Amino acid sequence: MSDPELLSPLTPPAPLAAGNVTRWGRLYGSSFALVIAQMAQQHAGPVVITT
């Protein structure tokens, strides 16, 4: 897992296997939506988001 201080919402890491969990914190404004949009664009299958 990457250091949370180095993660960018423009290039979020994709889960490596089914069941992997990624947690994001300290996202302000529309940055959470940006992370979701970028991750969904990178992934070929369905994306499930739980808030």
mmCIF file of the N, C-alpha and C atoms, coordinates in Angstrom:
data_MODEL
# 
_entry.id   MODEL 
# 
loop_
_atom_site.group_PDB 
_atom_site.id 
_atom_site.type_symbol 
_atom_site.label_atom_id 
_atom_site.label_alt_id 
_atom_site.label_comp_id 
_atom_site.label_asym_id 
_atom_site.label_entity_id 
_atom_site.label_seq_id 
_atom_site.pdbx_PDB_ins_code 
_atom_site.Cartn_x 
_atom_site.Cartn_y 
_atom_site.Cartn_z 
_atom_site.occupancy 
_atom_site.B_iso_or_equiv 
_atom_site.pdbx_formal_charge 
_atom_site.auth_seq_id 
_atom_site.auth_comp_id 
_atom_site.auth_asym_id 
_atom_site.auth_atom_id 
_atom_site.pdbx_PDB_model_num 
ATOM 1   N N  . MET A 1 1  ? 0.845   -1.190 0.000   1.00 0.00 ? 1  MET A N  1 
ATOM 2   C CA . MET A 1 1  ? 0.000   0.000  0.000   1.00 0.00 ? 1  MET A CA 1 
ATOM 3   C C  . MET A 1 1  ? 0.879   1.237  0.000   1.00 0.00 ? 1  MET A C  1 
ATOM 4   N N  . SER A 1 2  ? 0.455   2.258  -0.690  1.00 0.00 ? 2  SER A N  1 
ATOM 5   C CA . SER A 1 2  ? 1.211   3.500  -0.791  1.00 0.00 ? 2  SER A CA 1 
ATOM 6   C C  . SER A 1 2  ? 1.022   4.350  0.452   1.00 0.00 ? 2  SER A C  1 
ATOM 7   N N  . ASP A 1 3  ? 1.964   5.237  0.670   1.00 0.00 ? 3  ASP A N  1 
ATOM 8   C CA . ASP A 1 3  ? 1.872   6.201  1.757   1.00 0.00 ? 3  ASP A CA 1 
ATOM 9   C C  . ASP A 1 3  ? 0.724   7.156  1.450   1.00 0.00 ? 3  ASP A C  1 
ATOM 10  N N  . PRO A 1 4  ? -0.264  7.298  2.358   1.00 0.00 ? 4  PRO A N  1 
ATOM 11  C CA . PRO A 1 4  ? -1.421  8.164  2.088   1.00 0.00 ? 4  PRO A CA 1 
ATOM 12  C C  . PRO A 1 4  ? -1.040  9.605  1.768   1.00 0.00 ? 4  PRO A C  1 
ATOM 13  N N  . GLU A 1 5  ? 0.103   10.058 2.266   1.00 0.00 ? 5  GLU A N  1 
ATOM 14  C CA . GLU A 1 5  ? 0.525   11.427 1.999   1.00 0.00 ? 5  GLU A CA 1 
ATOM 15  C C  . GLU A 1 5  ? 0.925   11.618 0.536   1.00 0.00 ? 5  GLU A C  1 
ATOM 16  N N  . LEU A 1 6  ? 1.215   10.532 -0.181  1.00 0.00 ? 6  LEU A N  1 
ATOM 17  C CA . LEU A 1 6  ? 1.706   10.633 -1.548  1.00 0.00 ? 6  LEU A CA 1 
ATOM 18  C C  . LEU A 1 6  ? 0.649   10.326 -2.604  1.00 0.00 ? 6  LEU A C  1 
ATOM 19  N N  . LEU A 1 7  ? -0.551  9.953  -2.196  1.00 0.00 ? 7  LEU A N  1 
ATOM 20  C CA . LEU A 1 7  ? -1.601  9.613  -3.149  1.00 0.00 ? 7  LEU A CA 1 
ATOM 21  C C  . LEU A 1 7  ? -2.184  10.875 -3.774  1.00 0.00 ? 7  LEU A C  1 
ATOM 22  N N  . SER A 1 8  ? -2.484  10.799 -5.050  1.00 0.00 ? 8  SER A N  1 
ATOM 23  C CA . SER A 1 8  ? -3.073  11.930 -5.761  1.00 0.00 ? 8  SER A CA 1 
ATOM 24  C C  . SER A 1 8  ? -4.477  11.570 -6.231  1.00 0.00 ? 8  SER A C  1 
ATOM 25  N N  . PRO A 1 9  ? -5.462  12.463 -6.066  1.00 0.00 ? 9  PRO A N  1 
ATOM 26  C CA . PRO A 1 9  ? -6.805  12.177 -6.578  1.00 0.00 ? 9  PRO A CA 1 
ATOM 27  C C  . PRO A 1 9  ? -6.849  12.139 -8.103  1.00 0.00 ? 9  PRO A C  1 
ATOM 28  N N  . LEU A 1 10 ? -5.806  12.640 -8.768  1.00 0.00 ? 10 LEU A N  1 
ATOM 29  C CA . LEU A 1 10 ? -5.765  12.593 -10.230 1.00 0.00 ? 10 LEU A CA 1 
ATOM 30  C C  . LEU A 1 10 ? -5.314  11.232 -10.744 1.00 0.00 ? 10 LEU A C  1 
ATOM 31  N N  . THR A 1 11 ? -4.582  10.498 -9.930  1.00 0.00 ? 11 THR A N  1 
ATOM 32  C CA . THR A 1 11 ? -4.106  9.160  -10.309 1.00 0.00 ? 11 THR A CA 1 
ATOM 33  C C  . THR A 1 11 ? -4.282  8.205  -9.136  1.00 0.00 ? 11 THR A C  1 
ATOM 34  N N  . PRO A 1 12 ? -5.530  7.909  -8.772  1.00 0.00 ? 12 PRO A N  1 
ATOM 35  C CA . PRO A 1 12 ? -5.756  7.030  -7.621  1.00 0.00 ? 12 PRO A CA 1 
ATOM 36  C C  . PRO A 1 12 ? -5.308  5.607  -7.931  1.00 0.00 ? 12 PRO A C  1 
ATOM 37  N N  . PRO A 1 13 ? -4.752  4.907  -6.932  1.00 0.00 ? 13 PRO A N  1 
ATOM 38  C CA . PRO A 1 13 ? -4.348  3.524  -7.169  1.00 0.00 ? 13 PRO A CA 1 
ATOM 39  C C  . PRO A 1 13 ? -5.572  2.629  -7.292  1.00 0.00 ? 13 PRO A C  1 
ATOM 40  N N  . ALA A 1 14 ? -5.562  1.761  -8.274  1.00 0.00 ? 14 ALA A N  1 
ATOM 41  C CA . ALA A 1 14 ? -6.666  0.813  -8.445  1.00 0.00 ? 14 ALA A CA 1 
ATOM 42  C C  . ALA A 1 14 ? -6.438  -0.369 -7.512  1.00 0.00 ? 14 ALA A C  1 
ATOM 43  N N  . PRO A 1 15 ? -7.501  -0.929 -6.937  1.00 0.00 ? 15 PRO A N  1 
ATOM 44  C CA . PRO A 1 15 ? -7.341  -2.133 -6.120  1.00 0.00 ? 15 PRO A CA 1 
ATOM 45  C C  . PRO A 1 15 ? -6.718  -3.244 -6.963  1.00 0.00 ? 15 PRO A C  1 
ATOM 46  N N  . LEU A 1 16 ? -5.796  -3.983 -6.376  1.00 0.00 ? 16 LEU A N  1 
ATOM 47  C CA . LEU A 1 16 ? -5.079  -5.021 -7.113  1.00 0.00 ? 16 LEU A CA 1 
ATOM 48  C C  . LEU A 1 16 ? -5.857  -6.323 -7.217  1.00 0.00 ? 16 LEU A C  1 
ATOM 49  N N  . ALA A 1 17 ? -6.821  -6.536 -6.321  1.00 0.00 ? 17 ALA A N  1 
ATOM 50  C CA . ALA A 1 17 ? -7.593  -7.782 -6.339  1.00 0.00 ? 17 ALA A CA 1 
ATOM 51  C C  . ALA A 1 17 ? -8.994  -7.509 -5.811  1.00 0.00 ? 17 ALA A C  1 
ATOM 52  N N  . ALA A 1 18 ? -9.912  -8.395 -6.147  1.00 0.00 ? 18 ALA A N  1 
ATOM 53  C CA . ALA A 1 18 ? -11.288 -8.269 -5.643  1.00 0.00 ? 18 ALA A CA 1 
ATOM 54  C C  . ALA A 1 18 ? -11.261 -8.299 -4.119  1.00 0.00 ? 18 ALA A C  1 
ATOM 55  N N  . GLY A 1 19 ? -12.038 -7.437 -3.512  1.00 0.00 ? 19 GLY A N  1 
ATOM 56  C CA . GLY A 1 19 ? -12.108 -7.386 -2.061  1.00 0.00 ? 19 GLY A CA 1 
ATOM 57  C C  . GLY A 1 19 ? -11.131 -6.416 -1.427  1.00 0.00 ? 19 GLY A C  1 
ATOM 58  N N  . ASN A 1 20 ? -10.184 -5.884 -2.196  1.00 0.00 ? 20 ASN A N  1 
ATOM 59  C CA . ASN A 1 20 ? -9.267  -4.886 -1.645  1.00 0.00 ? 20 ASN A CA 1 
ATOM 60  C C  . ASN A 1 20 ? -10.041 -3.610 -1.333  1.00 0.00 ? 20 ASN A C  1 
ATOM 61  N N  . VAL A 1 21 ? -9.636  -2.928 -0.287  1.00 0.00 ? 21 VAL A N  1 
ATOM 62  C CA . VAL A 1 21 ? -10.317 -1.713 0.157   1.00 0.00 ? 21 VAL A CA 1 
ATOM 63  C C  . VAL A 1 21 ? -9.352  -0.538 0.070   1.00 0.00 ? 21 VAL A C  1 
ATOM 64  N N  . THR A 1 22 ? -9.835  0.568  -0.455  1.00 0.00 ? 22 THR A N  1 
ATOM 65  C CA . THR A 1 22 ? -9.064  1.808  -0.475  1.00 0.00 ? 22 THR A CA 1 
ATOM 66  C C  . THR A 1 22 ? -9.840  2.834  0.329   1.00 0.00 ? 22 THR A C  1 
ATOM 67  N N  . ARG A 1 23 ? -9.165  3.466  1.273   1.00 0.00 ? 23 ARG A N  1 
ATOM 68  C CA . ARG A 1 23 ? -9.814  4.492  2.096   1.00 0.00 ? 23 ARG A CA 1 
ATOM 69  C C  . ARG A 1 23 ? -9.130  5.828  1.834   1.00 0.00 ? 23 ARG A C  1 
ATOM 70  N N  . TRP A 1 24 ? -9.954  6.841  1.628   1.00 0.00 ? 24 TRP A N  1 
ATOM 71  C CA . TRP A 1 24 ? -9.450  8.186  1.402   1.00 0.00 ? 24 TRP A CA 1 
ATOM 72  C C  . TRP A 1 24 ? -9.955  9.081  2.518   1.00 0.00 ? 24 TRP A C  1 
ATOM 73  N N  . GLY A 1 25 ? -9.142  10.010 2.942   1.00 0.00 ? 25 GLY A N  1 
ATOM 74  C CA . GLY A 1 25 ? -9.541  10.965 3.967   1.00 0.00 ? 25 GLY A CA 1 
ATOM 75  C C  . GLY A 1 25 ? -9.028  12.346 3.609   1.00 0.00 ? 25 GLY A C  1 
ATOM 76  N N  . ARG A 1 26 ? -9.534  13.340 4.295   1.00 0.00 ? 26 ARG A N  1 
ATOM 77  C CA . ARG A 1 26 ? -9.150  14.734 4.096   1.00 0.00 ? 26 ARG A CA 1 
ATOM 78  C C  . ARG A 1 26 ? -9.326  15.183 2.651   1.00 0.00 ? 26 ARG A C  1 
ATOM 79  N N  . LEU A 1 27 ? -10.416 14.740 2.032   1.00 0.00 ? 27 LEU A N  1 
ATOM 80  C CA . LEU A 1 27 ? -10.746 15.201 0.680   1.00 0.00 ? 27 LEU A CA 1 
ATOM 81  C C  . LEU A 1 27 ? -11.777 16.319 0.819   1.00 0.00 ? 27 LEU A C  1 
ATOM 82  N N  . TYR A 1 28 ? -11.509 17.438 0.218   1.00 0.00 ? 28 TYR A N  1 
ATOM 83  C CA . TYR A 1 28 ? -12.362 18.603 0.375   1.00 0.00 ? 28 TYR A CA 1 
ATOM 84  C C  . TYR A 1 28 ? -13.026 18.977 -0.941  1.00 0.00 ? 28 TYR A C  1 
ATOM 85  N N  . GLY A 1 29 ? -14.176 19.625 -0.831  1.00 0.00 ? 29 GLY A N  1 
ATOM 86  C CA . GLY A 1 29 ? -14.896 20.069 -2.022  1.00 0.00 ? 29 GLY A CA 1 
ATOM 87  C C  . GLY A 1 29 ? -15.294 18.888 -2.890  1.00 0.00 ? 29 GLY A C  1 
ATOM 88  N N  . SER A 1 30 ? -15.012 18.985 -4.156  1.00 0.00 ? 30 SER A N  1 
ATOM 89  C CA . SER A 1 30 ? -15.405 17.931 -5.093  1.00 0.00 ? 30 SER A CA 1 
ATOM 90  C C  . SER A 1 30 ? -14.287 16.915 -5.327  1.00 0.00 ? 30 SER A C  1 
ATOM 91  N N  . SER A 1 31 ? -13.257 16.928 -4.493  1.00 0.00 ? 31 SER A N  1 
ATOM 92  C CA . SER A 1 31 ? -12.128 16.017 -4.721  1.00 0.00 ? 31 SER A CA 1 
ATOM 93  C C  . SER A 1 31 ? -12.523 14.548 -4.562  1.00 0.00 ? 31 SER A C  1 
ATOM 94  N N  . PHE A 1 32 ? -13.494 14.227 -3.698  1.00 0.00 ? 32 PHE A N  1 
ATOM 95  C CA . PHE A 1 32 ? -13.951 12.839 -3.563  1.00 0.00 ? 32 PHE A CA 1 
ATOM 96  C C  . PHE A 1 32 ? -14.595 12.377 -4.873  1.00 0.00 ? 32 PHE A C  1 
ATOM 97  N N  . ALA A 1 33 ? -15.406 13.224 -5.482  1.00 0.00 ? 33 ALA A N  1 
ATOM 98  C CA . ALA A 1 33 ? -16.018 12.884 -6.771  1.00 0.00 ? 33 ALA A CA 1 
ATOM 99  C C  . ALA A 1 33 ? -14.947 12.722 -7.850  1.00 0.00 ? 33 ALA A C  1 
ATOM 100 N N  . LEU A 1 34 ? -13.889 13.519 -7.791  1.00 0.00 ? 34 LEU A N  1 
ATOM 101 C CA . LEU A 1 34 ? -12.791 13.402 -8.746  1.00 0.00 ? 34 LEU A CA 1 
ATOM 102 C C  . LEU A 1 34 ? -12.097 12.049 -8.613  1.00 0.00 ? 34 LEU A C  1 
ATOM 103 N N  . VAL A 1 35 ? -11.843 11.612 -7.382  1.00 0.00 ? 35 VAL A N  1 
ATOM 104 C CA . VAL A 1 35 ? -11.218 10.302 -7.149  1.00 0.00 ? 35 VAL A CA 1 
ATOM 105 C C  . VAL A 1 35 ? -12.100 9.196  -7.722  1.00 0.00 ? 35 VAL A C  1 
ATOM 106 N N  . ILE A 1 36 ? -13.397 9.252  -7.453  1.00 0.00 ? 36 ILE A N  1 
ATOM 107 C CA . ILE A 1 36 ? -14.321 8.227  -7.949  1.00 0.00 ? 36 ILE A CA 1 
ATOM 108 C C  . ILE A 1 36 ? -14.332 8.215  -9.476  1.00 0.00 ? 36 ILE A C  1 
ATOM 109 N N  . ALA A 1 37 ? -14.420 9.385  -10.085 1.00 0.00 ? 37 ALA A N  1 
ATOM 110 C CA . ALA A 1 37 ? -14.463 9.463  -11.549 1.00 0.00 ? 37 ALA A CA 1 
ATOM 111 C C  . ALA A 1 37 ? -13.173 8.933  -12.173 1.00 0.00 ? 37 ALA A C  1 
ATOM 112 N N  . GLN A 1 38 ? -12.033 9.295  -11.614 1.00 0.00 ? 38 GLN A N  1 
ATOM 113 C CA . GLN A 1 38 ? -10.750 8.835  -12.148 1.00 0.00 ? 38 GLN A CA 1 
ATOM 114 C C  . GLN A 1 38 ? -10.597 7.324  -11.986 1.00 0.00 ? 38 GLN A C  1 
ATOM 115 N N  . MET A 1 39 ? -10.983 6.800  -10.823 1.00 0.00 ? 39 MET A N  1 
ATOM 116 C CA . MET A 1 39 ? -10.864 5.365  -10.579 1.00 0.00 ? 39 MET A CA 1 
ATOM 117 C C  . MET A 1 39 ? -11.805 4.578  -11.496 1.00 0.00 ? 39 MET A C  1 
ATOM 118 N N  . ALA A 1 40 ? -13.024 5.061  -11.673 1.00 0.00 ? 40 ALA A N  1 
ATOM 119 C CA . ALA A 1 40 ? -13.986 4.378  -12.543 1.00 0.00 ? 40 ALA A CA 1 
ATOM 120 C C  . ALA A 1 40 ? -13.515 4.405  -13.993 1.00 0.00 ? 40 ALA A C  1 
ATOM 121 N N  . GLN A 1 41 ? -12.864 5.483  -14.393 1.00 0.00 ? 41 GLN A N  1 
ATOM 122 C CA . GLN A 1 41 ? -12.368 5.595  -15.763 1.00 0.00 ? 41 GLN A CA 1 
ATOM 123 C C  . GLN A 1 41 ? -11.217 4.614  -16.016 1.00 0.00 ? 41 GLN A C  1 
ATOM 124 N N  . GLN A 1 42 ? -10.405 4.360  -15.004 1.00 0.00 ? 42 GLN A N  1 
ATOM 125 C CA . GLN A 1 42 ? -9.268  3.442  -15.129 1.00 0.00 ? 42 GLN A CA 1 
ATOM 126 C C  . GLN A 1 42 ? -9.696  1.980  -15.124 1.00 0.00 ? 42 GLN A C  1 
ATOM 127 N N  . HIS A 1 43 ? -10.807 1.681  -14.461 1.00 0.00 ? 43 HIS A N  1 
ATOM 128 C CA . HIS A 1 43 ? -11.213 0.293  -14.236 1.00 0.00 ? 43 HIS A CA 1 
ATOM 129 C C  . HIS A 1 43 ? -12.190 -0.168 -15.314 1.00 0.00 ? 43 HIS A C  1 
ATOM 130 N N  . ALA A 1 44 ? -11.965 -1.361 -15.846 1.00 0.00 ? 44 ALA A N  1 
ATOM 131 C CA . ALA A 1 44 ? -12.811 -1.874 -16.926 1.00 0.00 ? 44 ALA A CA 1 
ATOM 132 C C  . ALA A 1 44 ? -14.138 -2.454 -16.431 1.00 0.00 ? 44 ALA A C  1 
ATOM 133 N N  . GLY A 1 45 ? -14.205 -2.850 -15.176 1.00 0.00 ? 45 GLY A N  1 
ATOM 134 C CA . GLY A 1 45 ? -15.416 -3.478 -14.644 1.00 0.00 ? 45 GLY A CA 1 
ATOM 135 C C  . GLY A 1 45 ? -16.229 -2.518 -13.804 1.00 0.00 ? 45 GLY A C  1 
ATOM 136 N N  . PRO A 1 46 ? -17.228 -3.056 -13.097 1.00 0.00 ? 46 PRO A N  1 
ATOM 137 C CA . PRO A 1 46 ? -18.059 -2.211 -12.238 1.00 0.00 ? 46 PRO A CA 1 
ATOM 138 C C  . PRO A 1 46 ? -17.267 -1.699 -11.032 1.00 0.00 ? 46 PRO A C  1 
ATOM 139 N N  . VAL A 1 47 ? -17.655 -0.531 -10.550 1.00 0.00 ? 47 VAL A N  1 
ATOM 140 C CA . VAL A 1 47 ? -17.024 0.084  -9.384  1.00 0.00 ? 47 VAL A CA 1 
ATOM 141 C C  . VAL A 1 47 ? -18.104 0.302  -8.337  1.00 0.00 ? 47 VAL A C  1 
ATOM 142 N N  . VAL A 1 48 ? -17.859 -0.157 -7.111  1.00 0.00 ? 48 VAL A N  1 
ATOM 143 C CA . VAL A 1 48 ? -18.811 0.012  -6.015  1.00 0.00 ? 48 VAL A CA 1 
ATOM 144 C C  . VAL A 1 48 ? -18.217 0.998  -5.021  1.00 0.00 ? 48 VAL A C  1 
ATOM 145 N N  . ILE A 1 49 ? -18.969 2.050  -4.715  1.00 0.00 ? 49 ILE A N  1 
ATOM 146 C CA . ILE A 1 49 ? -18.536 3.080  -3.776  1.00 0.00 ? 49 ILE A CA 1 
ATOM 147 C C  . ILE A 1 49 ? -19.477 3.059  -2.586  1.00 0.00 ? 49 ILE A C  1 
ATOM 148 N N  . THR A 1 50 ? -18.918 2.977  -1.382  1.00 0.00 ? 50 THR A N  1 
ATOM 149 C CA . THR A 1 50 ? -19.708 3.017  -0.155  1.00 0.00 ? 50 THR A CA 1 
ATOM 150 C C  . THR A 1 50 ? -19.261 4.225  0.651   1.00 0.00 ? 50 THR A C  1 
ATOM 151 N N  . THR A 1 51 ? -20.213 5.073  1.017   1.00 0.00 ? 51 THR A N  1 
ATOM 152 C CA . THR A 1 51 ? -19.864 6.247  1.818   1.00 0.00 ? 51 THR A CA 1 
ATOM 153 C C  . THR A 1 51 ? -20.530 6.179  3.162   1.00 0.00 ? 51 THR A C  1 
# 
